[in-house]
Amino acid sequence: MVNPEERHYVAVVVRSRRAWSRSNPKLATASSDAMPAGVLTLEPTYTAFLDDRLSFYYDTLPKGTFDFYFRRAPRPAAASSSPPRRRR
């Protein structure tokens, strides 16, 4: 991502399909597969791993070019299916 000027209170959001799950490498129970291949250019103030998006939040984002890395994996079929319908 290219940021042409210094900005404050920035959110960089990566949306994805629900069929993919993002791996949080900072969890104590995370496997080695959760580690991304690269390193973030600038560590975010806060990161949110949600069902349909991954968000990087910065209090201040200086002028420059930034790289974002994360790992994702397909979810098992049962994890993305709806519960069975109830009969009335």
N, C-alpha and C positions, 0 to 999 in steps of 0.2 A: 504494500500500500504506500502511496506517496502522499505526504502531508506537506502542502506548499508553505504553510506558516504555522507558528506555534499556536496551539489551541488548548483550551481548558475544558475539563469535564467532558471527555470524549468516550463514546461507546463504539466499539468495533464489533459488529454482530455477524456471525456466520450462521446462516440458516441451513437446515438439512432436513431430509425426509425422516419420518418417524421410524423407518425401517433400519436406520443406522444409529448406533449408540457411540457416543464419544467416550473415550477413556480418560479419566482424571489421573494423571501420573503422580499427583501430590498426596493421594490417599495412602494410608499406611498399608492397606490390603491390595494395592495396585500391583499387577504383575509387571514383569520387564517388558511385555508387549505394549504397555500403556505409554512408554516413553516415545516421544516423537523423534524423527530422524534428525531434525535441526533444533536450533535454539532460538527463542524469541529475540528479536533485536532489542526490545526494551520490555522488561518485566512489568506487567500491568499492576495497577493498584489493587484490583480485584478481578477475579475470573468466575463466571457462572456457567456451569455445565448443566443445561436444561434439556428437556426431551426433544425439542424441535430447533434448538439453537445453542451456540456457544458464544458467550459474550466476554469481551475483554474491556475493562473499564480503566481509564487513565484520568488522574487529576489534572495532569499536564502532559500533552503530547507535543514534543518539540518538532521543529521543521525537519523533514528528512524522509528517507525511505525505510519502511519497516517490513519485516518478515514475520509471519505467524505460522506456527506449526502445531498440529495436533493429530492424534491417531483416532481412527474410527473403525468400527467393525460391524458387520451385519448382525442384527439381533436375531435370536431364534424366532421361528414362526409363531410360537405361542405367545411371545412377549408383545407382538404387535397386533394380535387378533382381538376382536371384540368378544365380550362374554356372550354365552348362548342366550337366546331370547327366551323369555318366560311365557308360558301359555296361560291364558286367563280362563 
